[in-house]
Amino acid sequence: MSNPSLLVGLLSLLLIPSVSPSDFPFGATFPSIQAEKLIKELNLSPKDAVPTSNGGDESKRIVERGFKIPGLLGSEDVSVKDLGHHAGYYRLSHSYDARMFYFFFESRNSKDDPVVIWLTGGPGCSSELAVFYENGPFKIANNLSLVWNEYGWDKASNLIFVDQPTGTGFSYSSDKRDLRHDEMGVSNDLYDFLQAFFEEHPKFAKNDFYITGESYAGHYIPAFASRVHQGNKAKEGIHINLKGFAIGNGLTDPAIQYKAYTDYALDMGVIKKSDYTRINKILPVCELAIKLCGTSGTTSCLASYLVCNTIFNSIMKIAGKINYYDIRKQCEGSLCYDFSNMEKFLNQKNVTDALGVGGIEFVSCSPSVYQAMLTDWMRNLEAGIPALLEDGVKMLIYAGEYDLICNWLGNSRWVHSMEWSGQQKFVNSPTVSFEVDNKEAGQMKSYGPLTFLKVNDAGHMVPMDQPKAALEMLNSWIGGNLTGSSMKSENMISDM
């Protein structure tokens, strides 16, 4: 139970306008709960999609079509069937009127390859961001044509991208009650989708299955993996051959990760020691607020979000126009990256016709979804992971070294502090070099089912910044041979 008096005190600290900015570290400002501003703190700037019917057969749980996207260079003489590309809508079983949009790309290598699902974060950001800029089969050229991605993850897997939660990307509902507010709702929807997907594609149900994603998917993925594992144990529906899950630059354990912000910023020269000392004065309040949130709080979780984001906002006030997804770069425009070609491309009528999405306007991220999930933000999703590891489900946590918002240091710390039977052996295991083409592409530690990998020369979106290394990472991990050569380093992961 949350302590009401402490909660009132926190809210008073946050909301009473007579409090002077000088009472907070370095004149920090608190984040607005206007979603268009908030969304930028973990992903991209949003607009709302307009719900319209996809025009499919409403009697079916899944309406899917093979497609060939207009403008894909080199596909003129290839049939829809040969490409093995599918787009569809799943009518959510436990909803009022929700439809979940997805892409399914059959492997370019073998239909026996594992099935891999990718979840983009936000919350509320479309997985089409990954399809066209990270690990999908193709990329968008400046003239809005498509070119094949040499390092698409469909070269090693049968690859699913889902727009979720409801209201994200091309997914929609005409009923606002279908907005999700916590990981139980999100994971149940995804589990129901998988059941319908494998019913539609039974030949893939026997394949190994992996869950992947980045950013706020550090929340989605542990909950989703636990839901699949629970369903398998209870013999619900179709057995899903879950082998592992991977999180890239994710937010999983906020208590540890928010505390790492100032350490990372100081180490990377974003702030000075005097800034570090000043900003850290908010840490005790943040830690208390997170404890009040726990794993099931509501208002207390919103209070902790507001308090703790003061830390990040204070750093950014000093950093100026730095790109907090990649501190080597300047933030250009409202998104820090220019993804406008994707929205232009996906809103072309010949493209929406090919995908069967009707009149829906595609948007990168949804403010409605973001705002609906605010009380979920500060909850600790590490709590359910040890049970998965104990049952042999593999976990890979990877992080680009130049990301500030979900930095590698905070991720390394929560992985090392997680209590499970192999904790000490993992902590004591050596740091090794992850190599691609006989060159070091990162540093990693492994023990049993757990691997942590810090990726060199990458920011928040590792598959975008280091596509070859990301594909090699996936290939090696699902093949059970993600190993490297021993190394010595003054800044070893094990020291964190």
C-alpha positions as CSV (number, residue, x, y, z in Angstrom):
1,M,0.0,0.0,0.0
2,S,1.2,3.5,-0.8
3,N,1.7,5.9,2.1
4,P,-0.9,8.6,1.6
5,S,0.8,11.3,3.6
6,L,4.1,10.8,1.8
7,L,2.3,10.8,-1.6
8,V,0.5,14.0,-0.7
9,G,3.9,15.5,0.2
10,L,5.4,14.5,-3.2
11,L,2.5,15.8,-5.1
12,S,2.6,19.1,-3.2
13,L,6.3,19.4,-4.0
14,L,5.5,18.9,-7.7
15,L,2.4,20.9,-8.2
16,I,2.3,23.9,-5.8
17,P,3.2,26.9,-8.0
18,S,4.6,29.0,-5.2
19,V,7.7,26.8,-5.0
20,S,10.7,28.6,-6.4
21,P,12.7,27.0,-9.2
22,S,15.8,27.7,-7.1
23,D,14.6,25.2,-4.6
24,F,15.4,22.4,-7.1
25,P,18.8,21.4,-8.4
26,F,20.1,23.9,-11.0
27,G,16.7,25.4,-11.5
28,A,15.3,22.2,-12.9
29,T,11.8,22.3,-14.5
30,F,9.3,19.5,-14.2
31,P,8.0,17.8,-17.3
32,S,4.6,18.7,-18.5
33,I,2.0,16.0,-18.8
34,Q,1.2,17.2,-22.3
35,A,1.9,14.1,-24.3
36,E,3.4,15.8,-27.3
37,K,6.3,17.0,-25.1
38,L,6.5,13.9,-22.9
39,I,6.8,11.5,-25.9
40,K,10.2,12.9,-26.8
41,E,11.7,11.7,-23.6
42,L,12.0,8.1,-24.8
43,N,11.1,8.2,-28.4
44,L,9.6,10.3,-31.2
45,S,7.1,13.1,-31.5
46,P,3.6,12.0,-32.1
47,K,0.3,12.8,-33.8
48,D,-3.0,10.9,-33.3
49,A,-4.2,8.4,-35.9
50,V,-7.8,8.7,-37.1
51,P,-9.6,5.3,-36.5
52,T,-11.2,4.0,-39.7
53,S,-12.2,0.6,-40.8
54,N,-9.7,-1.6,-42.6
55,G,-12.4,-3.0,-44.8
56,G,-11.6,-6.6,-44.0
57,D,-13.8,-9.6,-43.1
58,E,-15.0,-8.7,-39.6
59,S,-15.9,-12.3,-38.9
60,K,-12.3,-13.4,-38.8
61,R,-9.8,-12.8,-36.0
62,I,-7.0,-12.2,-38.4
63,V,-7.4,-10.5,-41.8
64,E,-4.1,-10.8,-43.7
65,R,-2.9,-10.3,-47.2
66,G,0.3,-10.9,-49.1
67,F,1.7,-7.6,-50.5
68,K,4.4,-6.0,-52.6
69,I,5.0,-2.5,-51.6
70,P,5.2,-0.1,-54.5
71,G,8.6,1.4,-55.1
72,L,10.7,-1.6,-53.9
73,L,13.6,-1.7,-56.3
74,G,14.5,-5.1,-57.7
75,S,11.0,-6.6,-56.9
76,E,9.4,-5.9,-60.3
77,D,9.8,-9.5,-61.5
78,V,9.1,-11.0,-58.1
79,S,5.6,-12.2,-57.1
80,V,3.8,-11.5,-53.9
81,K,4.1,-15.2,-53.0
82,D,7.8,-15.3,-53.7
83,L,8.5,-12.3,-51.4
84,G,6.6,-13.9,-48.5
85,H,5.6,-10.4,-47.2
86,H,2.3,-10.1,-45.3
87,A,0.4,-7.3,-43.7
88,G,-2.6,-7.9,-41.5
89,Y,-5.0,-6.9,-38.8
90,Y,-5.8,-8.9,-35.7
91,R,-9.1,-8.2,-34.0
92,L,-8.2,-8.2,-30.3
93,S,-10.1,-10.9,-28.5
94,H,-10.5,-9.0,-25.2
95,S,-11.4,-5.5,-26.5
96,Y,-14.4,-3.4,-27.4
97,D,-13.4,-2.6,-31.0
98,A,-9.6,-2.9,-31.3
99,R,-7.5,-3.9,-34.3
100,M,-3.8,-4.6,-34.1
101,F,-1.7,-4.0,-37.3
102,Y,1.3,-6.1,-38.1
103,F,3.9,-6.9,-40.7
104,F,5.2,-10.5,-41.3
105,F,8.2,-11.0,-43.4
106,E,9.2,-14.6,-44.1
107,S,12.9,-15.4,-43.9
108,R,15.0,-14.7,-46.9
109,N,17.1,-17.7,-45.8
110,S,14.8,-20.6,-44.6
111,K,11.3,-21.0,-43.5
112,D,12.7,-23.1,-40.7
113,D,14.5,-20.1,-39.2
114,P,13.2,-18.9,-35.8
115,V,10.2,-16.6,-35.6
116,V,11.3,-13.3,-34.1
117,I,8.8,-10.6,-33.0
118,W,10.0,-6.9,-32.7
119,L,8.4,-4.4,-30.4
120,T,9.2,-0.7,-30.7
121,G,8.9,1.5,-27.5
122,G,7.6,4.9,-26.9
123,P,5.2,3.9,-25.4
124,G,3.0,4.4,-28.5
125,C,5.7,4.4,-31.3
126,S,5.1,2.4,-34.4
127,S,7.3,-0.6,-35.2
128,E,7.4,0.7,-38.8
129,L,10.3,2.8,-37.4
130,A,12.3,-0.4,-37.1
131,V,10.9,-1.8,-40.4
132,F,12.3,1.1,-42.5
133,Y,15.2,2.5,-40.4
134,E,16.6,-0.4,-38.4
135,N,16.3,-4.1,-39.0
136,G,13.4,-4.5,-41.5
137,P,13.9,-6.0,-45.0
138,F,14.2,-2.6,-46.7
139,K,15.1,1.1,-46.2
140,I,13.5,4.3,-47.6
141,A,15.6,6.3,-50.1
142,N,15.3,10.1,-50.4
143,N,13.1,9.7,-53.5
144,L,10.7,7.5,-51.4
145,S,11.6,4.4,-53.3
146,L,12.7,1.3,-51.2
147,V,16.0,-0.5,-51.3
148,W,16.7,-3.9,-49.8
149,N,18.4,-3.8,-46.4
150,E,21.6,-6.0,-46.6
151,Y,21.4,-6.5,-42.9
152,G,17.7,-7.0,-42.3
153,W,16.8,-9.5,-39.6
154,D,14.7,-11.4,-42.1
155,K,18.0,-12.8,-43.3
156,A,18.1,-14.8,-40.1
157,S,14.5,-15.1,-39.0
158,N,10.8,-15.1,-39.9
159,L,10.2,-11.5,-38.7
160,I,7.1,-10.0,-37.2
161,F,6.6,-6.3,-36.4
162,V,3.6,-5.2,-34.4
163,D,2.0,-1.8,-33.9
164,Q,1.0,-2.0,-30.2
165,P,-0.5,-1.0,-27.8
166,T,-3.8,-0.2,-29.4
167,G,-3.7,3.2,-31.0
168,T,-0.1,2.9,-32.2
169,G,0.8,3.3,-35.9
170,F,-1.9,1.6,-38.0
171,S,-3.5,-0.1,-35.1
172,Y,-6.8,1.5,-34.0
173,S,-10.0,1.3,-32.0
174,S,-13.2,3.4,-32.2
175,D,-13.6,3.0,-28.4
176,K,-11.2,4.8,-26.0
177,R,-11.8,2.0,-23.4
178,D,-9.4,-0.1,-25.5
179,L,-6.4,2.1,-24.5
180,R,-4.0,0.0,-22.3
181,H,-2.6,1.4,-19.0
182,D,-0.3,-1.4,-17.8
183,E,1.7,-4.4,-18.8
184,M,-1.0,-6.9,-18.0
185,G,-3.2,-5.4,-20.7
186,V,-0.3,-5.1,-23.2
187,S,1.0,-8.6,-22.7
188,N,-2.4,-10.3,-22.8
189,D,-3.1,-8.6,-26.2
190,L,0.2,-9.7,-27.6
191,Y,-0.3,-13.3,-26.3
192,D,-3.8,-13.4,-27.9
193,F,-2.3,-12.0,-31.1
194,L,0.4,-14.8,-31.2
195,Q,-2.3,-17.5,-30.7
196,A,-4.2,-16.1,-33.7
197,F,-1.0,-15.7,-35.7
198,F,0.1,-19.3,-35.3
199,E,-3.4,-20.5,-36.0
200,E,-3.2,-18.6,-39.3
201,H,0.4,-19.8,-39.9
202,P,0.6,-23.3,-38.4
203,K,3.8,-24.3,-40.2
204,F,5.7,-21.7,-38.2
205,A,4.3,-22.7,-34.8
206,K,7.0,-25.4,-34.4
207,N,9.9,-22.9,-35.0
208,D,11.9,-21.5,-32.1
209,F,10.4,-18.2,-31.0
210,Y,12.2,-15.0,-29.8
211,I,10.9,-11.7,-28.5
212,T,13.0,-8.6,-29.3
213,G,12.6,-4.8,-29.2
214,E,14.1,-1.6,-27.8
215,S,13.5,1.4,-25.6
216,Y,10.1,1.2,-23.7
217,A,10.0,-2.4,-24.9
218,G,12.2,-2.9,-21.8
219,H,8.8,-2.9,-20.1
220,Y,6.8,-4.7,-22.7
221,I,9.2,-7.6,-23.3
222,P,9.7,-9.1,-19.8
223,A,5.9,-9.0,-19.3
224,F,5.2,-10.5,-22.7
225,A,7.8,-13.2,-22.2
226,S,6.3,-14.1,-18.8
227,R,2.8,-14.2,-20.3
228,V,4.0,-16.6,-23.1
229,H,5.8,-18.8,-20.5
230,Q,2.7,-18.8,-18.3
231,G,0.5,-19.8,-21.2
232,N,2.8,-22.7,-22.1
233,K,2.9,-24.0,-18.6
234,A,-0.9,-23.8,-18.3
235,K,-1.2,-25.5,-21.7
236,E,-3.3,-22.6,-23.0
237,G,-4.0,-22.8,-26.8
238,I,-1.1,-23.3,-29.1
239,H,2.3,-24.0,-27.5
240,I,4.7,-21.2,-28.3
241,N,8.3,-22.4,-28.5
242,L,9.8,-19.5,-26.5
243,K,13.6,-19.7,-26.4
244,G,14.6,-16.2,-25.4
245,F,14.1,-12.5,-25.4
246,A,16.4,-9.5,-26.2
247,I,16.1,-5.9,-25.1
248,G,18.0,-3.1,-26.8
249,N,18.7,0.2,-24.9
250,G,15.6,-0.5,-22.8
251,L,13.9,0.9,-19.7
252,T,13.4,-2.0,-17.3
253,D,14.4,-1.2,-13.7
254,P,13.8,2.6,-13.3
255,A,15.1,2.8,-9.7
256,I,18.6,1.7,-10.9
257,Q,18.5,3.3,-14.3
258,Y,17.5,6.8,-13.2
259,K,20.2,6.8,-10.6
260,A,22.7,6.1,-13.4
261,Y,21.8,9.2,-15.4
262,T,24.2,11.6,-13.7
263,D,27.0,9.0,-13.5
264,Y,26.8,8.4,-17.3
265,A,26.5,12.1,-18.1
266,L,29.5,12.9,-15.9
267,D,31.6,10.1,-17.4
268,M,30.8,11.2,-20.9
269,G,31.5,14.9,-20.2
270,V,27.9,16.0,-20.7
271,I,27.8,17.6,-17.2
272,K,30.5,18.8,-14.8
273,K,31.1,17.6,-11.2
274,S,29.4,20.6,-9.7
275,D,26.3,19.9,-11.9
276,Y,26.5,16.2,-10.8
277,T,26.4,17.1,-7.1
278,R,23.6,19.6,-7.6
279,I,21.3,17.3,-9.7
280,N,21.9,14.3,-7.4
281,K,20.1,16.1,-4.6
282,I,16.8,15.0,-6.2
283,L,17.8,11.3,-6.0
284,P,16.5,10.5,-2.5
285,V,13.1,11.9,-3.4
286,C,13.1,9.9,-6.7
287,E,14.0,6.7,-4.9
288,L,11.3,7.2,-2.3
289,A,8.8,8.0,-5.1
290,I,9.7,4.8,-6.9
291,K,9.2,2.7,-3.7
292,L,5.7,4.2,-3.3
293,C,4.9,3.3,-6.9
294,G,6.0,-0.4,-6.4
295,T,4.6,-2.7,-9.0
296,S,0.9,-1.8,-8.8
297,G,0.6,1.8,-7.9
298,T,-1.3,4.4,-10.0
299,T,-1.2,8.0,-8.8
300,S,2.0,7.3,-6.9
301,C,3.5,6.0,-10.1
302,L,2.6,9.2,-11.9
303,A,4.2,11.2,-9.0
304,S,7.4,9.2,-9.3
305,Y,7.5,9.8,-13.0
306,L,7.3,13.5,-12.5
307,V,9.9,13.6,-9.7
308,C,12.4,11.3,-11.3
309,N,12.3,12.9,-14.8
310,T,13.6,16.1,-13.1
311,I,17.0,14.3,-13.1
312,F,17.0,13.8,-16.9
313,N,15.5,17.3,-17.6
314,S,18.2,18.9,-15.5
315,I,20.9,17.2,-17.5
316,M,19.3,18.2,-20.8
317,K,19.1,21.8,-19.6
318,I,22.9,21.8,-19.3
319,A,23.5,19.7,-22.5
320,G,21.4,22.0,-24.7
321,K,20.7,20.7,-28.2
322,I,22.5,17.4,-27.8
323,N,20.8,14.4,-29.3
324,Y,20.0,12.3,-26.2
325,Y,19.7,9.2,-28.3
326,D,23.2,9.7,-29.5
327,I,25.3,12.2,-27.6
328,R,27.8,12.4,-30.5
329,K,25.2,14.3,-32.5
330,Q,23.1,17.4,-32.3
331,C,19.4,17.2,-32.0
332,E,17.9,18.3,-35.4
333,G,14.2,19.2,-35.4
334,S,11.5,18.0,-33.0
335,L,12.4,14.3,-33.4
336,C,16.3,14.6,-33.1
337,Y,16.3,12.5,-36.3
338,D,14.5,13.1,-39.5
339,F,12.0,10.2,-40.1
340,S,9.6,12.3,-42.2
341,N,10.2,10.2,-45.3
342,M,8.6,7.2,-43.6
343,E,5.3,9.1,-42.9
344,K,5.3,10.5,-46.4
345,F,5.8,7.0,-47.8
346,L,3.3,5.2,-45.7
347,N,0.6,7.8,-46.3
348,Q,0.7,7.4,-50.1
349,K,-2.5,5.9,-51.4
350,N,-0.9,3.2,-53.4
351,V,1.0,2.1,-50.3
352,T,-2.0,2.1,-48.0
353,D,-4.0,0.2,-50.6
354,A,-1.2,-2.4,-50.8
355,L,-1.2,-2.8,-47.1
356,G,-5.0,-2.9,-46.7
357,V,-5.1,-0.2,-44.0
358,G,-8.0,1.8,-45.5
359,G,-8.0,5.5,-44.8
360,I,-5.9,5.5,-41.6
361,E,-3.3,8.3,-41.5
362,F,0.0,6.8,-40.4
363,V,1.8,8.6,-37.6
364,S,5.1,7.7,-35.9
365,C,3.9,7.9,-32.3
366,S,0.6,8.3,-30.5
367,P,0.2,10.8,-27.7
368,S,-2.9,9.1,-26.5
369,V,-1.1,5.8,-26.0
370,Y,1.8,7.5,-24.3
371,Q,-0.4,9.3,-21.8
372,A,-2.4,6.2,-21.1
373,M,0.7,4.4,-20.1
374,L,2.2,7.0,-17.8
375,T,1.3,5.2,-14.6
376,D,3.2,2.1,-15.9
377,W,6.5,4.0,-16.6
378,M,8.2,3.8,-13.2
379,R,7.3,0.2,-12.4
380,N,10.1,-2.4,-12.1
381,L,9.8,-5.0,-14.8
382,E,13.0,-6.8,-13.8
383,A,10.9,-8.6,-11.1
384,G,9.6,-11.3,-13.4
385,I,12.8,-12.1,-15.2
386,P,14.6,-14.4,-12.8
387,A,11.8,-17.0,-13.1
388,L,12.4,-17.1,-16.8
389,L,16.1,-17.5,-16.5
390,E,15.7,-20.3,-14.0
391,D,13.6,-22.1,-16.5
392,G,16.3,-21.7,-19.2
393,V,14.8,-18.9,-21.2
394,K,17.7,-16.9,-22.6
395,M,18.0,-13.1,-22.1
396,L,20.2,-10.7,-24.1
397,I,20.5,-7.1,-22.9
398,Y,22.4,-4.9,-25.4
399,A,23.0,-1.2,-25.5
400,G,24.7,1.3,-27.7
401,E,27.4,3.2,-25.8
402,Y,26.4,6.7,-26.9
403,D,22.7,6.6,-25.8
404,L,21.9,8.8,-22.9
405,I,18.2,8.2,-22.4
406,C,18.5,4.4,-21.8
407,N,22.2,4.3,-21.4
408,W,24.4,1.2,-21.2
409,L,25.6,2.0,-17.7
410,G,22.1,1.8,-16.1
411,N,21.3,-1.3,-18.1
412,S,24.5,-3.0,-17.0
413,R,23.8,-2.1,-13.3
414,W,20.3,-3.6,-13.2
415,V,21.5,-6.7,-15.0
416,H,24.3,-7.2,-12.5
417,S,22.2,-6.5,-9.5
418,M,19.4,-8.9,-10.5
419,E,19.0,-11.7,-8.0
420,W,18.9,-15.2,-9.5
421,S,20.8,-18.5,-9.0
422,G,23.5,-17.5,-11.4
423,Q,24.0,-13.9,-10.3
424,Q,27.4,-14.3,-8.7
425,K,28.8,-16.4,-11.5
426,F,27.6,-13.8,-14.0
427,V,29.1,-11.0,-12.0
428,N,32.4,-12.8,-11.8
429,S,32.5,-13.9,-15.4
430,P,35.1,-12.2,-17.6
431,T,34.4,-9.4,-20.0
432,V,35.1,-10.5,-23.6
433,S,35.3,-8.8,-26.9
434,F,32.3,-9.1,-29.3
435,E,33.9,-9.2,-32.8
436,V,32.6,-8.6,-36.3
437,D,35.0,-9.1,-39.2
438,N,37.8,-9.7,-36.7
439,K,37.3,-6.2,-35.2
440,E,36.0,-5.4,-31.8
441,A,32.3,-4.3,-32.1
442,G,31.5,-4.4,-28.4
443,Q,32.2,-5.9,-25.0
444,M,30.1,-8.5,-23.3
445,K,29.6,-10.8,-20.4
446,S,27.7,-14.1,-20.3
447,Y,26.8,-16.8,-17.9
448,G,24.2,-19.5,-18.6
449,P,21.1,-18.0,-20.2
450,L,22.1,-14.3,-19.5
451,T,24.2,-12.1,-21.8
452,F,24.9,-8.4,-21.6
453,L,26.5,-6.6,-24.6
454,K,27.7,-3.0,-24.8
455,V,27.8,-2.1,-28.5
456,N,30.6,0.2,-29.8
457,D,29.8,3.3,-32.0
458,A,26.1,3.1,-31.5
459,G,23.4,5.1,-29.9
460,H,19.8,4.3,-28.9
461,M,19.0,2.4,-32.1
462,V,21.7,-0.1,-32.5
463,P,20.4,-1.8,-35.7
464,M,20.3,1.6,-37.4
465,D,23.8,2.7,-36.2
466,Q,25.5,-0.7,-36.5
467,P,23.4,-2.8,-38.8
468,K,26.0,-5.5,-39.6
469,A,27.0,-5.9,-35.9
470,A,23.3,-6.1,-35.0
471,L,22.6,-8.9,-37.5
472,E,25.7,-10.8,-36.4
473,M,24.6,-10.4,-32.8
474,L,21.1,-11.8,-33.5
475,N,22.5,-14.6,-35.6
476,S,25.1,-15.7,-33.0
477,W,22.6,-15.3,-30.1
478,I,19.9,-17.5,-31.6
479,G,22.5,-19.9,-32.8
480,G,23.8,-20.3,-29.2
481,N,27.3,-19.1,-30.1
482,L,27.4,-15.5,-29.0
483,T,30.9,-15.7,-27.7
484,G,34.1,-13.6,-28.0
485,S,37.7,-13.4,-27.3
486,S,39.1,-12.5,-23.8
487,M,40.1,-8.9,-23.2
488,K,41.5,-6.6,-20.6
489,S,40.0,-3.2,-20.1
490,E,40.3,-0.4,-17.5
491,N,36.5,0.1,-17.8
492,M,35.2,-3.4,-17.8
493,I,31.5,-4.1,-17.6
494,S,32.1,-6.2,-14.5
495,D,33.3,-3.1,-12.6
496,M,29.9,-1.4,-13.0
